[in-house]
Amino acid sequence: MPATASRLSVFTESVIRGTTRLANQHGAINLAQGFPDFDPPEELLAALERATRGPHHQYAVTWGAPRFREALARKIQRFTGLPIDPDQNLVVTCGSTEAMMVAMMTACNPGDKVIIFSPFYENYAADAILSGAEPIYVPLRPPGFGFDSEELARAFAQKPKAIVVCNPSNPTGKVFTRDELMEILRLAEEHDAFVITDEPYEHIVFAPHEHVYFAALPGAFERTITCNSLSKTYSITGWRLGYVQAAPAVIAQARKVHDFLTVGAAAPLQEAAIAGLELPDSYYAGLRDLYTEKRDLFLGLLRQTGLPFTEPQGAYYVMLDISSLGFATDTEASAWLIRDIGVAGVAGSSFFREPVNHLIRFHFAKNAATLQAAGERLLRLH
Ligand code: GLN
């Protein structure tokens, strides 16, 4: 048998998705892969029913159904203030996952370097490698998960083609401040690099923190490739709807990558999701309140274990420090949690470039009853 491509030996399967499969096998409460166990807003469910009877069963326009792109442009404009042209600035993708792959392949030539902050969402390194680029890492250090300016400047001195900024950040829960983002922008301008942002948690930010849209920073739009998704905002991770937003010249190229990767996102789901994009501002305030309650509930439960954990400013992840449990590796600890405690979390090492082995990432995008049940099981860690 011929050998498969060597670039595939450089990274592993997704630990997040693998943990979900193990959780399912053992009937554990799955706080590993981040997705809700509650329904999307009623408006979306009703629109989905209507869409099944409409003329939406064949390919939509490759870069996104026109009505969907128009609604998306209006929604983005409402929150960012940017004048988004649905025909010039958007490509609709299968989730932010595809958007990131498209962004990376659009920006990078083989051999280019890409800066990734560590810890990072595991897709980024794989995306870089699949597009022929080489990831270089800059640490984000606890407790605040800020970066060291000089370290970042040294990484930029290696002439990267792009930097990836996940904000609010998975898995740290960090929300980058305007000053931090301005510093990244200044370095990207100095070294003429793209800034690829991943912002699916834009509406899950806890007071007093606020989300700053990178593309809306003064002078940033031309070099920013924004990747985003409807998954988290409307609780529709299975619909696989996301987008790339960028300047027209970048979008013209990104459309080609997307076209040959997937042709397009599901037509009836684009039609149905318009109802989400048209929800009033009060929906987003409600979403923030809902996740603030969940965060407070889950952190309260974790506090009872007596183990230290990260305090998220945004997104819906917490990293629990399990050093005191005495496992040799976090992978062993994660397997034990699933089998013996009945709660699944992701081994933290899968997010780090550095040899970090003492963290388990849990998410709290679950009903209160699910979080309560998980909390009771986790009490056994005390
Ligand atoms: N972003 C989610 C997580 O980190 C999952 C996304 C995915 O699996 N595609 O768990």
Residues whose N, C-alpha, C, O or C-beta is under 5 A from the ligand:
A	BS01	LIG	I16 A32 Q33 G34
